[in-house]
Amino acid sequence: MTGEMEGQGFTDWSAGREDARFSDWLAARAAPYWSRAVEHRFTRELAADELPDAVYRRYLTQDYAFVDVLVRVVAYAIAKAPDMPPKSRLAAFLAAVTSEENDYFLRSFEALGVDAETWRAAPLGPTASAFREVMLGAAVDGGYEEILAVFLPAEWCYLSWAKAVAGQTPARFYLKEWIELHDNPGFEAFVTWLREEMDRRGPPLAAERQERLAGLFRRMMALEVAFFDEACDG
């Protein structure tokens, strides 16, 4: 998904390609950030059980501080989805984030020695704040497709890096379970559905709006790289 011409529109990119997918074009336009995020040393060290607890503590605290933003973005997606089937699919995802995944965070914080006062009061750092600006901006001011363009890269990236390290089993449960939360049939089915939604709704849009979606997707992937960098480098 790298090596594509940075400004190539979907119509030109898809010409002559069999089964050209709009989501693949978005990922190609996000080069080199897509591959940098999926192959980041954070994910490799996590899978190898070599990630320092201080790094993961910093990462997880910021990730949890951002969950409220994610919940709000998904709520906007539910409200702006065109009909009931996507609303139902997104609502199921929201239920998982606020139940099973929330339980994971609380157990992990306890194991990592992060007290409730700390994780409840943690402010968003520079990268998480930028995520909030991009995602809520798309959710509030954009349509359903803009929300997909900021939501899909985050979930698809996590599925991709988790599948790339599948089979590795860190001894620390909070590292092992973080992989499992993003490499399982249910999550993969949800990401597949998100891609199909984007593939269905992206191609009919005007070229100018397609470019807007590509810009949002690329910005999100650049921030994913920065988020991992920030956790690793402090």
Backbone as CSV, one residue per row, in Angstrom:
resi,resn,N_x,N_y,N_z,CA_x,CA_y,CA_z,C_x,C_y,C_z
1,MET,0.813,-1.199,0.000,0.000,0.000,0.000,0.853,1.259,0.000
2,THR,2.140,1.095,-0.231,3.004,2.260,-0.303,3.476,2.451,-1.726
3,GLY,4.114,3.566,-1.953,4.685,3.810,-3.267,3.719,4.402,-4.268
4,GLU,2.495,4.767,-3.804,1.541,5.369,-4.727,1.811,6.866,-4.847
5,MET,1.411,7.449,-5.958,1.541,8.887,-6.139,0.670,9.589,-5.102
6,GLU,1.268,10.503,-4.338,0.589,11.097,-3.199,-0.730,11.762,-3.575
7,GLY,-0.795,12.450,-4.724,-1.991,13.189,-5.056,-2.921,12.490,-6.030
8,GLN,-2.718,11.223,-6.287,-3.511,10.528,-7.301,-4.942,10.313,-6.818
9,GLY,-5.906,10.767,-7.627,-7.303,10.610,-7.273,-7.769,9.172,-7.421
10,PHE,-8.919,8.892,-6.842,-9.421,7.524,-6.854,-9.717,7.037,-8.273
11,THR,-10.263,7.897,-9.115,-10.610,7.481,-10.477,-9.372,7.044,-11.244
12,ASP,-8.308,7.840,-11.173,-7.068,7.476,-11.868,-6.420,6.246,-11.236
13,TRP,-6.413,6.205,-9.914,-5.777,5.084,-9.206,-6.466,3.763,-9.517
14,SER,-7.771,3.795,-9.614,-8.527,2.552,-9.801,-8.602,2.099,-11.258
15,ALA,-8.222,2.981,-12.183,-8.298,2.631,-13.607,-7.406,1.429,-13.906
16,GLY,-7.986,0.407,-14.490,-7.229,-0.786,-14.864,-6.975,-1.754,-13.725
17,ARG,-7.400,-1.404,-12.528,-7.222,-2.306,-11.390,-8.470,-3.167,-11.215
18,GLU,-8.280,-4.450,-11.107,-9.411,-5.325,-10.831,-9.733,-5.237,-9.334
19,ASP,-11.019,-5.184,-9.043,-11.476,-5.141,-7.650,-10.840,-3.994,-6.864
20,ALA,-10.697,-2.842,-7.501,-10.155,-1.678,-6.807,-11.087,-1.280,-5.670
21,ARG,-10.508,-1.074,-4.502,-11.304,-0.732,-3.326,-10.974,0.684,-2.868
22,PHE,-12.005,1.424,-2.536,-11.821,2.791,-2.073,-10.973,2.822,-0.802
23,SER,-11.178,1.852,0.081,-10.400,1.813,1.324,-8.921,1.561,1.045
24,ASP,-8.605,0.751,0.035,-7.207,0.541,-0.332,-6.581,1.816,-0.885
25,TRP,-7.359,2.571,-1.637,-6.868,3.858,-2.136,-6.569,4.806,-0.975
26,LEU,-7.436,4.835,0.026,-7.194,5.682,1.197,-5.904,5.276,1.905
27,ALA,-5.688,3.975,2.056,-4.465,3.506,2.709,-3.236,3.847,1.875
28,ALA,-3.356,3.717,0.546,-2.240,4.064,-0.335,-1.913,5.546,-0.240
29,ARG,-2.933,6.379,-0.159,-2.721,7.821,-0.038,-2.140,8.212,1.324
30,ALA,-2.237,7.297,2.299,-1.705,7.564,3.641,-0.246,7.154,3.785
31,ALA,0.376,6.667,2.700,1.795,6.301,2.759,2.627,7.561,3.037
32,PRO,3.701,7.461,3.832,4.237,6.230,4.433,3.725,5.953,5.827
33,TYR,2.760,6.757,6.287,2.313,6.632,7.669,1.637,5.298,7.952
34,TRP,0.945,4.753,6.942,0.268,3.474,7.155,1.271,2.403,7.597
35,SER,2.313,2.178,6.818,3.275,1.128,7.142,4.050,1.455,8.411
36,ARG,4.332,2.730,8.637,5.065,3.108,9.854,4.260,2.790,11.109
37,ALA,2.950,2.973,11.049,2.100,2.666,12.208,1.981,1.165,12.422
38,VAL,1.707,0.436,11.354,1.488,-1.009,11.459,2.757,-1.726,11.902
39,GLU,3.926,-1.194,11.502,5.201,-1.853,11.803,5.989,-1.118,12.891
40,HIS,5.340,-0.292,13.669,6.032,0.541,14.654,6.735,-0.315,15.709
41,ARG,7.857,0.192,16.214,8.604,-0.562,17.228,7.783,-0.767,18.495
42,PHE,6.838,0.114,18.770,5.952,-0.070,19.919,5.222,-1.400,19.828
43,THR,4.666,-1.697,18.647,3.909,-2.939,18.491,4.833,-4.152,18.494
44,ARG,6.006,-4.014,17.915,6.947,-5.136,17.889,7.455,-5.451,19.297
45,GLU,7.793,-4.413,20.055,8.290,-4.632,21.412,7.176,-5.138,22.326
46,LEU,5.969,-4.675,22.100,4.828,-5.165,22.873,4.668,-6.673,22.661
47,ALA,4.666,-7.104,21.418,4.460,-8.515,21.105,5.598,-9.385,21.613
48,ALA,6.805,-8.843,21.620,7.979,-9.595,22.077,8.146,-9.552,23.592
49,ASP,7.214,-8.882,24.281,7.275,-8.739,25.739,8.503,-7.954,26.172
50,GLU,8.940,-7.035,25.320,10.120,-6.222,25.610,9.765,-4.762,25.910
51,LEU,8.490,-4.433,25.868,8.070,-3.046,26.074,8.145,-2.711,27.565
52,PRO,8.881,-1.659,27.943,8.950,-1.296,29.361,7.568,-0.930,29.907
53,ASP,7.323,-1.289,31.162,6.036,-0.948,31.774,5.799,0.553,31.769
54,ALA,6.868,1.331,31.933,6.702,2.791,31.943,6.142,3.292,30.617
55,VAL,6.572,2.684,29.512,6.070,3.061,28.191,4.609,2.666,28.052
56,TYR,4.292,1.436,28.448,2.906,0.978,28.289,1.979,1.725,29.233
57,ARG,2.465,2.059,30.411,1.661,2.834,31.361,1.307,4.193,30.755
58,ARG,2.300,4.821,30.158,2.083,6.124,29.525,1.102,6.001,28.360
59,TYR,1.309,4.977,27.548,0.438,4.744,26.389,-0.996,4.475,26.821
60,LEU,-1.173,3.560,27.776,-2.520,3.134,28.144,-3.288,4.259,28.830
61,THR,-2.595,5.047,29.633,-3.258,6.164,30.302,-3.780,7.173,29.287
62,GLN,-2.983,7.468,28.261,-3.435,8.379,27.211,-4.557,7.762,26.377
63,ASP,-4.429,6.474,26.078,-5.450,5.811,25.280,-6.795,5.833,26.007
64,TYR,-6.758,5.595,27.310,-8.007,5.596,28.070,-8.581,7.004,28.200
65,ALA,-7.703,7.979,28.339,-8.178,9.364,28.394,-8.903,9.745,27.113
66,PHE,-8.540,9.066,26.011,-9.133,9.366,24.713,-10.440,8.615,24.471
67,VAL,-10.744,7.604,25.307,-11.927,6.776,25.060,-13.202,7.612,25.004
68,ASP,-13.293,8.635,25.844,-14.494,9.475,25.847,-14.695,10.138,24.486
69,VAL,-13.608,10.564,23.857,-13.699,11.156,22.516,-14.183,10.111,21.516
70,LEU,-13.617,8.913,21.592,-14.032,7.846,20.686,-15.518,7.545,20.836
71,VAL,-15.992,7.467,22.063,-17.412,7.194,22.310,-18.280,8.274,21.674
72,ARG,-17.867,9.516,21.800,-18.646,10.612,21.227,-18.655,10.543,19.704
73,VAL,-17.520,10.187,19.103,-17.439,10.084,17.643,-18.345,8.963,17.147
74,VAL,-18.326,7.823,17.822,-19.184,6.708,17.416,-20.658,7.089,17.582
75,ALA,-20.971,7.848,18.635,-22.350,8.293,18.823,-22.794,9.182,17.655
76,TYR,-21.905,10.057,17.195,-22.221,10.871,16.017,-22.423,9.975,14.793
77,ALA,-21.590,8.955,14.658,-21.725,8.044,13.517,-23.071,7.347,13.542
78,ILE,-23.505,6.930,14.727,-24.816,6.288,14.850,-25.915,7.261,14.432
79,ALA,-25.795,8.501,14.890,-26.816,9.502,14.569,-26.858,9.824,13.078
80,LYS,-25.691,9.828,12.412,-25.622,10.241,11.013,-25.668,9.077,10.027
81,ALA,-25.620,7.848,10.520,-25.707,6.687,9.629,-27.042,6.736,8.882
82,PRO,-27.046,6.325,7.610,-28.230,6.532,6.772,-29.435,5.660,7.097
83,ASP,-29.220,4.506,7.713,-30.355,3.636,8.016,-30.013,2.741,9.207
84,MET,-30.947,1.832,9.543,-30.816,1.090,10.787,-29.683,0.062,10.823
85,PRO,-29.380,-0.682,9.745,-28.309,-1.683,9.848,-26.968,-1.120,10.308
86,PRO,-26.457,-0.013,9.716,-25.196,0.523,10.238,-25.322,1.083,11.647
87,LYS,-26.475,1.660,11.974,-26.672,2.151,13.339,-26.538,1.003,14.336
88,SER,-27.118,-0.135,14.003,-27.062,-1.301,14.880,-25.635,-1.822,15.033
89,ARG,-24.900,-1.868,13.915,-23.521,-2.373,13.944,-22.638,-1.463,14.796
90,LEU,-22.788,-0.177,14.626,-21.991,0.778,15.390,-22.370,0.772,16.868
91,ALA,-23.646,0.599,17.159,-24.088,0.532,18.552,-23.505,-0.686,19.256
92,ALA,-23.388,-1.790,18.548,-22.793,-2.991,19.136,-21.323,-2.752,19.465
93,PHE,-20.621,-2.059,18.579,-19.221,-1.721,18.837,-19.111,-0.831,20.067
94,LEU,-19.986,0.148,20.153,-19.967,1.064,21.285,-20.201,0.311,22.595
95,ALA,-21.089,-0.663,22.563,-21.350,-1.465,23.761,-20.107,-2.234,24.187
96,ALA,-19.353,-2.747,23.215,-18.130,-3.501,23.533,-17.074,-2.594,24.146
97,VAL,-16.916,-1.396,23.592,-15.905,-0.460,24.094,-16.198,-0.066,25.535
98,THR,-17.470,0.102,25.855,-17.846,0.574,27.188,-18.052,-0.561,28.183
99,SER,-17.786,-1.792,27.778,-17.940,-2.924,28.701,-16.667,-3.752,28.760
100,GLU,-16.473,-4.700,27.816,-15.299,-5.579,27.861,-13.986,-4.795,27.802
101,GLU,-13.906,-3.842,26.889,-12.651,-3.102,26.756,-12.407,-2.217,27.967
102,ASN,-13.461,-1.646,28.510,-13.311,-0.830,29.709,-12.801,-1.676,30.876
103,ASP,-13.305,-2.893,30.990,-12.842,-3.804,32.033,-11.353,-4.101,31.886
104,TYR,-10.913,-4.270,30.653,-9.487,-4.504,30.396,-8.640,-3.345,30.920
105,PHE,-9.056,-2.122,30.630,-8.299,-0.950,31.080,-8.182,-0.939,32.608
106,LEU,-9.283,-1.183,33.305,-9.271,-1.110,34.760,-8.369,-2.180,35.369
107,ARG,-8.439,-3.399,34.851,-7.570,-4.467,35.347,-6.095,-4.167,35.062
108,SER,-5.841,-3.606,33.894,-4.462,-3.303,33.506,-3.886,-2.171,34.345
109,PHE,-4.692,-1.146,34.600,-4.216,-0.052,35.446,-3.839,-0.558,36.836
110,GLU,-4.655,-1.456,37.373,-4.356,-2.008,38.693,-3.026,-2.759,38.669
111,ALA,-2.829,-3.576,37.639,-1.593,-4.353,37.532,-0.374,-3.455,37.316
112,LEU,-0.565,-2.345,36.630,0.538,-1.428,36.324,0.784,-0.403,37.426
113,GLY,-0.052,-0.438,38.471,0.133,0.490,39.571,-0.336,1.902,39.282
114,VAL,-1.315,2.031,38.383,-1.880,3.348,38.070,-3.161,3.504,38.882
115,ASP,-3.148,4.397,39.855,-4.324,4.529,40.713,-5.447,5.269,39.994
116,ALA,-6.643,5.096,40.521,-7.835,5.652,39.880,-7.765,7.168,39.759
117,GLU,-7.204,7.815,40.770,-7.092,9.275,40.711,-6.253,9.717,39.522
118,THR,-5.208,8.935,39.223,-4.315,9.287,38.112,-4.993,9.098,36.775
119,TRP,-5.602,7.915,36.537,-6.178,7.701,35.208,-7.454,8.501,34.984
120,ARG,-8.157,8.828,36.068,-9.364,9.644,35.901,-9.023,11.082,35.552
121,ALA,-7.901,11.575,36.091,-7.554,12.988,35.919,-6.553,13.229,34.800
122,ALA,-6.132,12.165,34.105,-5.078,12.321,33.098,-5.545,13.244,31.968
123,PRO,-4.802,14.330,31.714,-5.162,15.219,30.602,-4.696,14.613,29.277
124,LEU,-5.334,14.992,28.204,-4.895,14.549,26.887,-3.570,15.211,26.551
125,GLY,-2.609,14.418,26.079,-1.342,14.949,25.617,-1.483,15.591,24.252
126,PRO,-0.392,16.084,23.686,-0.447,16.786,22.396,-1.058,15.948,21.267
127,THR,-0.646,14.681,21.164,-1.154,13.872,20.049,-2.606,13.498,20.255
128,ALA,-2.971,13.102,21.466,-4.374,12.765,21.736,-5.265,13.994,21.543
129,SER,-4.763,15.160,21.884,-5.532,16.396,21.661,-5.731,16.642,20.168
130,ALA,-4.703,16.354,19.374,-4.833,16.501,17.921,-5.826,15.493,17.369
131,PHE,-5.795,14.270,17.890,-6.794,13.267,17.512,-8.202,13.801,17.770
132,ARG,-8.388,14.356,18.965,-9.710,14.878,19.332,-10.166,15.951,18.352
133,GLU,-9.266,16.856,18.005,-9.615,17.942,17.083,-10.041,17.402,15.718
134,VAL,-9.262,16.449,15.192,-9.561,15.904,13.870,-10.855,15.087,13.887
135,MET,-10.977,14.217,14.868,-12.122,13.294,14.882,-13.429,14.000,15.210
136,LEU,-13.421,14.851,16.227,-14.654,15.558,16.562,-15.001,16.585,15.490
137,GLY,-13.979,17.168,14.857,-14.258,18.090,13.754,-14.977,17.382,12.619
138,ALA,-14.498,16.181,12.279,-15.150,15.404,11.220,-16.552,14.977,11.634
139,ALA,-16.715,14.611,12.911,-18.009,14.121,13.390,-19.054,15.230,13.448
140,VAL,-18.630,16.399,13.913,-19.589,17.503,14.087,-19.887,18.194,12.761
141,ASP,-18.860,18.480,11.984,-19.029,19.289,10.774,-19.202,18.465,9.503
142,GLY,-18.811,17.197,9.536,-18.888,16.365,8.342,-20.109,15.466,8.331
143,GLY,-20.161,14.637,7.308,-21.245,13.680,7.197,-20.793,12.301,7.644
144,TYR,-21.609,11.322,7.359,-21.314,9.943,7.731,-19.988,9.487,7.130
145,GLU,-19.726,9.862,5.894,-18.490,9.433,5.230,-17.244,10.030,5.886
146,GLU,-17.332,11.272,6.342,-16.188,11.883,7.033,-15.889,11.148,8.343
147,ILE,-16.947,10.734,9.023,-16.732,9.986,10.261,-16.079,8.645,9.948
148,LEU,-16.528,7.975,8.901,-15.884,6.719,8.505,-14.411,6.940,8.191
149,ALA,-14.087,8.076,7.587,-12.704,8.348,7.165,-11.767,8.561,8.337
150,VAL,-12.288,8.945,9.522,-11.429,9.075,10.699,-11.539,7.863,11.621
151,PHE,-12.624,7.133,11.531,-12.842,5.975,12.384,-12.171,4.723,11.815
152,LEU,-12.310,4.522,10.506,-11.738,3.339,9.860,-10.232,3.218,10.059
153,PRO,-9.423,4.272,9.829,-7.975,4.075,9.939,-7.531,3.629,11.327
154,ALA,-8.158,4.161,12.364,-7.779,3.782,13.720,-8.034,2.298,13.959
155,GLU,-9.212,1.813,13.583,-9.555,0.420,13.844,-8.810,-0.530,12.902
156,TRP,-8.700,-0.171,11.663,-8.024,-1.021,10.669,-6.533,-1.130,10.978
157,CYS,-5.929,-0.037,11.390,-4.513,-0.053,11.759,-4.277,-1.020,12.916
158,TYR,-5.133,-0.983,13.913,-4.953,-1.863,15.071,-5.169,-3.331,14.706
159,LEU,-6.146,-3.591,13.881,-6.315,-4.969,13.397,-5.069,-5.418,12.648
160,SER,-4.516,-4.550,11.815,-3.382,-4.920,10.971,-2.138,-5.213,11.786
161,TRP,-1.820,-4.350,12.749,-0.601,-4.620,13.520,-0.792,-5.820,14.440
162,ALA,-2.008,-6.003,14.967,-2.256,-7.145,15.843,-2.157,-8.462,15.075
163,LYS,-2.670,-8.483,13.862,-2.566,-9.697,13.045,-1.109,-9.962,12.652
164,ALA,-0.335,-8.896,12.477,1.069,-9.063,12.092,1.892,-9.711,13.199
165,VAL,1.457,-9.563,14.453,2.194,-10.163,15.568,1.449,-11.350,16.167
166,ALA,0.406,-11.802,15.488,-0.387,-12.928,15.997,0.510,-14.139,16.220
167,GLY,0.232,-14.849,17.283,1.043,-16.018,17.602,2.078,-15.742,18.666
168,GLN,2.418,-14.466,18.864,3.330,-14.105,19.941,2.504,-13.896,21.217
169,THR,2.997,-14.404,22.322,2.224,-14.362,23.562,3.049,-13.769,24.701
170,PRO,3.002,-12.463,24.868,3.709,-11.840,25.988,3.246,-12.424,27.321
171,ALA,4.157,-12.522,28.264,3.816,-13.088,29.569,2.911,-12.152,30.365
172,ARG,3.123,-10.843,30.214,2.286,-9.892,30.938,0.889,-9.870,30.311
173,PHE,-0.132,-10.127,31.135,-1.479,-10.301,30.596,-1.979,-9.062,29.865
174,TYR,-1.571,-7.877,30.329,-2.093,-6.667,29.714,-1.521,-6.440,28.321
175,LEU,-0.353,-6.984,28.032,0.170,-6.938,26.668,-0.486,-8.021,25.812
176,LYS,-0.577,-9.211,26.356,-1.189,-10.327,25.629,-2.644,-10.017,25.264
177,GLU,-3.397,-9.514,26.217,-4.815,-9.248,25.965,-5.025,-8.065,25.023
178,TRP,-4.074,-7.124,25.007,-4.217,-5.995,24.075,-4.115,-6.480,22.629
179,ILE,-3.250,-7.459,22.406,-3.183,-8.078,21.078,-4.488,-8.808,20.783
180,GLU,-4.947,-9.597,21.745,-6.151,-10.410,21.537,-7.394,-9.562,21.324
181,LEU,-7.455,-8.400,21.957,-8.600,-7.507,21.759,-8.695,-7.008,20.324
182,HIS,-7.554,-7.022,19.619,-7.522,-6.490,18.253,-7.205,-7.553,17.209
183,ASP,-7.101,-8.804,17.628,-6.920,-9.912,16.691,-7.850,-11.042,17.101
184,ASN,-9.106,-10.864,16.768,-10.120,-11.876,17.051,-11.205,-11.776,15.980
185,PRO,-11.957,-12.824,15.761,-12.934,-12.817,14.659,-13.966,-11.698,14.745
186,GLY,-14.401,-11.359,15.957,-15.410,-10.314,16.089,-14.895,-8.956,15.662
187,PHE,-13.693,-8.611,16.118,-13.124,-7.308,15.746,-12.794,-7.276,14.264
188,GLU,-12.261,-8.371,13.740,-11.937,-8.415,12.312,-13.194,-8.253,11.468
189,ALA,-14.296,-8.871,11.902,-15.563,-8.736,11.166,-16.044,-7.290,11.177
190,PHE,-15.844,-6.600,12.307,-16.263,-5.206,12.389,-15.430,-4.323,11.473
191,VAL,-14.116,-4.528,11.464,-13.249,-3.736,10.582,-13.564,-4.037,9.121
192,THR,-13.825,-5.300,8.814,-14.212,-5.666,7.443,-15.476,-4.925,7.048
193,TRP,-16.415,-4.842,7.961,-17.657,-4.114,7.686,-17.385,-2.627,7.474
194,LEU,-16.515,-2.034,8.305,-16.178,-0.620,8.127,-15.575,-0.371,6.748
195,ARG,-14.671,-1.267,6.333,-14.073,-1.119,5.003,-15.142,-1.212,3.916
196,GLU,-16.046,-2.157,4.060,-17.101,-2.320,3.055,-18.007,-1.097,3.008
197,GLU,-18.294,-0.504,4.152,-19.080,0.727,4.187,-18.352,1.830,3.418
198,MET,-17.049,1.969,3.673,-16.264,2.989,2.996,-16.170,2.693,1.507
199,ASP,-15.983,1.419,1.150,-15.889,1.026,-0.262,-17.193,1.295,-1.009
200,ARG,-18.300,1.191,-0.301,-19.605,1.390,-0.932,-19.960,2.862,-1.070
201,ARG,-19.598,3.657,-0.076,-20.044,5.038,-0.047,-19.035,6.019,-0.627
202,GLY,-17.757,5.612,-0.729,-16.740,6.521,-1.223,-16.751,6.779,-2.710
203,PRO,-16.807,5.728,-3.564,-16.689,5.943,-5.013,-17.730,6.874,-5.635
204,PRO,-18.990,6.891,-5.181,-19.953,7.807,-5.824,-19.757,9.279,-5.479
205,LEU,-18.937,9.587,-4.490,-18.781,10.973,-4.063,-18.021,11.791,-5.109
206,ALA,-18.232,13.088,-5.077,-17.495,13.994,-5.959,-16.007,13.926,-5.616
207,ALA,-15.155,14.171,-6.618,-13.707,14.065,-6.434,-13.212,14.962,-5.297
208,GLU,-13.787,16.141,-5.158,-13.356,17.065,-4.104,-13.608,16.460,-2.724
209,ARG,-14.744,15.812,-2.579,-15.042,15.209,-1.275,-14.186,13.962,-1.046
210,GLN,-13.916,13.215,-2.087,-13.009,12.072,-1.947,-11.644,12.538,-1.444
211,GLU,-11.186,13.670,-1.962,-9.915,14.217,-1.518,-9.966,14.609,-0.038
212,ARG,-11.096,15.115,0.386,-11.244,15.461,1.807,-11.134,14.203,2.659
213,LEU,-11.771,13.136,2.236,-11.700,11.883,2.989,-10.266,11.353,3.032
214,ALA,-9.574,11.435,1.896,-8.184,10.976,1.848,-7.312,11.796,2.794
215,GLY,-7.556,13.099,2.866,-6.791,13.947,3.772,-7.040,13.601,5.233
216,LEU,-8.287,13.318,5.567,-8.614,12.930,6.937,-7.964,11.599,7.301
217,PHE,-8.045,10.644,6.386,-7.465,9.329,6.620,-5.956,9.453,6.830
218,ARG,-5.301,10.214,5.954,-3.850,10.388,6.038,-3.459,11.088,7.344
219,ARG,-4.212,12.102,7.739,-3.934,12.802,8.986,-4.055,11.861,10.176
220,MET,-5.063,11.000,10.159,-5.238,10.041,11.244,-4.057,9.077,11.337
221,MET,-3.560,8.618,10.201,-2.441,7.684,10.235,-1.158,8.370,10.700
222,ALA,-0.968,9.622,10.325,0.187,10.365,10.819,0.117,10.502,12.342
223,LEU,-1.075,10.709,12.861,-1.245,10.825,14.303,-1.054,9.483,15.004
224,GLU,-1.445,8.387,14.348,-1.198,7.067,14.940,0.301,6.857,15.152
225,VAL,1.102,7.218,14.160,2.542,7.102,14.299,3.043,7.985,15.441
226,ALA,2.551,9.205,15.492,2.970,10.150,16.532,2.559,9.658,17.922
227,PHE,1.411,9.002,18.009,0.932,8.500,19.297,1.855,7.414,19.831
228,PHE,2.274,6.491,18.948,3.232,5.463,19.352,4.590,6.098,19.700
229,ASP,5.030,7.054,18.885,6.294,7.744,19.161,6.263,8.407,20.541
230,GLU,5.170,9.077,20.829,5.024,9.809,22.085,5.094,8.861,23.282
231,ALA,4.465,7.676,23.140,4.497,6.689,24.227,5.912,6.181,24.446
232,CYS,6.615,5.911,23.352,7.964,5.342,23.447,8.987,6.351,23.936
233,ASP,8.861,7.585,23.488,9.900,8.581,23.758,9.608,9.456,24.970
234,GLY,8.373,9.406,25.447,8.030,10.179,26.628,7.827,11.655,26.376
